Amino acid sequence: MSFYSTRGGACVTASQAILWGLARDGGLYVPSMFPLLSQDRIFGFCDLSYQTIARRVLQEFLEDYSKAEIAQAVEAAYSPGNFDDPAIVPLRQLDDRLHVMELFHGPTLAFKDVALKLLPYLVKMAARKNEETREISIMVATSGDTGKAALEGFRDVEGTSCTVFYPHEGVSDMQLRQMVTTEGSNTHVIGVKGNFDDAQTGVKRLFSSPEFHDKMNKMGKLPSSANSINFGRLAPQVVYYFSCYAQLVCHGKLRMGQPLNFVVPTGNFGDILAGYYAKRMGLPIGKLICASNRNNVLSDFFTHGVYYTHRTFFKTMSPSMDILISSNLERLLYESADRDSSVVSAWMESLRKSGSFSIGAQRLSKLQQSFAAGFADDTMTAEEIRRVYGHSGYLMDPHTAVASHVQKEYHLQTGDYSQTVILATASPYKFARDVLSALRGGEAVEGLDAFACVQKLEDITGVPIPKQIAALRSMPVRHQTICEVDGMQEAILNELQ
Ligand SMILES: *Cc1c(COP(=O)(O)O)cnc(C)c1O
């Protein structure tokens, strides 16, 4: 299998797509085809471990990696030392048709770990395959969770470094603390005086700057990306859709072949796109339900077929979804345009020039066969955290609660009674202040620092505090660099010197 650019230029191998991250024409790498898995094969996943399913699915895409390499990477990434649940992505049942898939059992307590524990191995192997001797300098823009997960993934991995740009004052207390206390000799953390879109646009600009590449090259470094624009992030996420389906069939909750809906709290469109890829590979998925917070650019897109970014940017209690420019949507647009890269390029050009593009009624109605969408603002999100906890005793983080709210609305509007899985993308303890305040009102958190909120949340709910959160309290701050939006190049060159 080869990989093309959504803008038309490239034809590269899997390892090259992973090593380079973004195509030189500014497009994203997409697989040349979707390998099809038969229902028999998917049914066979019922008896297999997460690791084995991961190997089977990844092999389909990563053609220039040997089976032994993939096995080695998977075993190292999904070891008991990294994930505290043997299922890796355990399911919880809320009622007869509603399930939660918990994706936050890795080292940084957000779903990004599932991909970012694996990616460094794939990148290192890719460097070797392509005889790359320069240091692989990973650059990441984060809305909060990717940053820490990437830092933990690449920390002290020989031949690499990892630099994270986060929006200064745009992430939660715990997210910030997790990042700035990161250890390791090859990790760098830089606050950008802007929002996530500024940071992401800045990183993309560095990637497409010949001047920057030249300077890095002189320092013996090759810039690469660990954002979900990297195909190596996407492929590991496809795996858990298969694993989830197989778990439900295995436990008698689903007949093989019966459609299953997934509700996905969405920001950069990576997680839900992986679900779409799984569907194209033959997994019986009914609807992929795209859940946005108040920055509802995506739910508007799936409703009207118009992507429109000239709107107010809101800071919400689900900061990892505070995004107006969803990079991975370009990969879906490529499919929607029947893989005509000139159509995609025209849409992207229109987005750049006028802040919007429209895909037209016919393409929209085709997308709506696979996707539904909705959104929740902070009031609805807090209400949902309280409702679900009261109803089933299940404690959701704000991102997961956005999805849960959208699920509830979708169900009411459509009467769709399909078995449904909500993707739980973070531990509630990463957002303890907002979760606590959702349960007990704003007064309950007044005067409490981040750790006091954590403790009180445990006292009230009895849900144990994850050890990673407890450990943060005593860890010293090691990263303090802050830069302006237009000072990102200088800042990273300084750090890497
Ligand atoms: C990153 C993130 C999301 C959004 O995922 P995308 O792949 O960017 O759509 C949702 N929830 C949490 C907790 C996240 O960290």
The ligand as an SDF file (V2000), in Angstrom:
LIG
                    3D

 15 15  0  0  0  0  0  0  0  0999 V2000
   -7.7650   15.4020   21.7380 C   0  0  0  0  0  0  0  0  0  0  0  0
   -8.9710   15.1870   22.5370 C   0  0  0  0  0  0  0  0  0  0  0  0
  -10.2410   15.1740   21.9470 C   0  0  0  0  0  0  0  0  0  0  0  0
  -10.4530   15.4520   20.4840 C   0  0  0  0  0  0  0  0  0  0  0  0
   -9.9260   14.4480   19.6630 O   0  0  0  0  0  0  0  0  0  0  0  0
   -9.6350   14.7540   18.1110 P   0  0  0  0  0  0  0  0  0  0  0  0
   -8.9690   13.5570   17.5920 O   0  0  0  0  0  0  0  0  0  0  0  0
   -8.7550   15.9670   18.0890 O   0  0  0  0  0  0  0  0  0  0  0  0
  -10.9560   15.0180   17.4780 O   0  0  0  0  0  0  0  0  0  0  0  0
  -11.3300   14.8830   22.7680 C   0  0  0  0  0  0  0  0  0  0  0  0
  -11.1810   14.6770   24.0820 N   0  0  0  0  0  0  0  0  0  0  0  0
   -9.9780   14.6910   24.6820 C   0  0  0  0  0  0  0  0  0  0  0  0
   -9.8950   14.4720   26.1470 C   0  0  0  0  0  0  0  0  0  0  0  0
   -8.8310   14.9430   23.9340 C   0  0  0  0  0  0  0  0  0  0  0  0
   -7.6330   14.9670   24.5380 O   0  0  0  0  0  0  0  0  0  0  0  0
  1  2  1  0
  2  3  1  0
  2 14  2  0
  3  4  1  0
  3 10  2  0
  4  5  1  0
  5  6  1  0
  6  7  2  0
  6  8  1  0
  6  9  1  0
 10 11  1  0
 11 12  2  0
 12 13  1  0
 12 14  1  0
 14 15  1  0
M  END
$$$$
